[in-house]
Amino acid sequence: MNTTTDTTGRAGCLIAGLGATIGALVWAPRAAFSIDGGFEGHARDLSVLFVDLPLIVLGGALLPLLTWTLTMRWTGRPWVAVLAAAAAFALGIWGLLEWWTPRQHPDPGYGPGM
C-alpha cells in the first residue's frame, strides 16, 4: 500500500472523528435543559438524544470528511484540504448554533413565585 494514501486516509478519519466529537461537545450544553427537563422534569424532551444527537454527530463527521475528500481530489495538497475542512466545519458549527435552538426555559405559564 502506498504510504501517501495511507497517511491521507488516516488524516481523513482523524478529521471525521474530530468533527463528530466537537459537534457533540457543542451540542451538549444546548441540549442539557431538554435532557434534564427543568423543575420536576416537566420540560423533558428526550428526542434530542434519539434524533438530534445522531444527526449532529453524523453531520459533524461527514461535513469535514466530504470537504477533505473533495479538496484532496481537486488540489492534491493536504494542507489546503485541512484548511478547507476546518473552514467547512466552522461554518457548520456556526449554522448549528444559529439554527438549532432547543427549549431553554420553562413554559411561559410559569411566572415568578409569590
N, C-alpha and C positions, 0 to 999 in steps of 0.2 A: 504494500500500500504506500502511496505517496505521502511523505511527511507533511507537505503543504496542505493537502486535502484533509489529512488527519487533524492538523492544527486548526484549520478553519472550521472543521466540523465541531471540534471541541469548543471553539470560541462561540459558535452559533448556539450550542447547547448551554453554555455559560450565560450568554445574553438572554436566552429564553428563561432560564432559571432565575436570573436576577430580576427580570421583568415580572415574572409571576410572584416572586417574593415581595418585591417593592409594591406591586399592585395590591397585594393582600394587606401589607402594612399600612398603606394609605387608606384602604377600605375600612380597617378595623375600628378606628376611633369614631368614624361617622356612623357606623352600624351598631355601636355599643348600646345606644339607647333602645334600639329596636330589639336587641337580643335580651337586654335586662328587663325592659318593659316599664321602667319608672316605678312609681308608687304601686305596690302590691301587684306588679306585673300587668297592670291594666292595659298598657300600650304595647305589649309584646307582639312582635311580628317576626316569626321565625323564617319567613320567606326570604329574608336577607341571607340566611345561611344556605338555603336549598336552591335559590335561584340566582341571587346577586353575586354571592361569593364565587361559585363556579364560573360565571360569566366574566367576572373581573380577573380571576386568575388565568383563565383561558385567553382573554384579551391581552393581559399583561405579558403572557408568554408569546403569543402569536404576533402581535404588532411589531415588537423589536426584531423577532426572528425573520418575519417576512421582509421587513426593511433591510435587514442584514443580508439576506439571501439575494434580493433584487439588486442591492448596491454592489455586492461582490460580483454578480454577473455582469453588470454594466461597466464597472470600473476595474475590478480585479485588485483593488487596493484595500487591505484590511482596515487601515486607519480611517479611510473615508467611510467604510461600512460601519465602523464603530460609532463615528460621529453621527451618521445618518440614523442609526438605530437609537442612539441616545436622544437625538432631537425628536424622532417619532414617538419615543416613549414619553418624553417630557410633554409633548403636545397631547398625548393620550391621557396622561395623568391630569393635565390641566382641564381637558374636556370632561373627564370623570368628575373632578371636583366642581366644575360648573354645572354639569347636567344632573348628576345623581345626588339627590338630596333626600335621604330617608327621614322619617319622623324624628324630630329632635326634642320636642316639648310635649307635655300632656295636652289633652284635648282642650279646646278653648273654653269649655264649660267650667273648667276648674279655675276658680279665681283665688285670690289670696284668702287666707283664713280670717277668722273673726278679729 
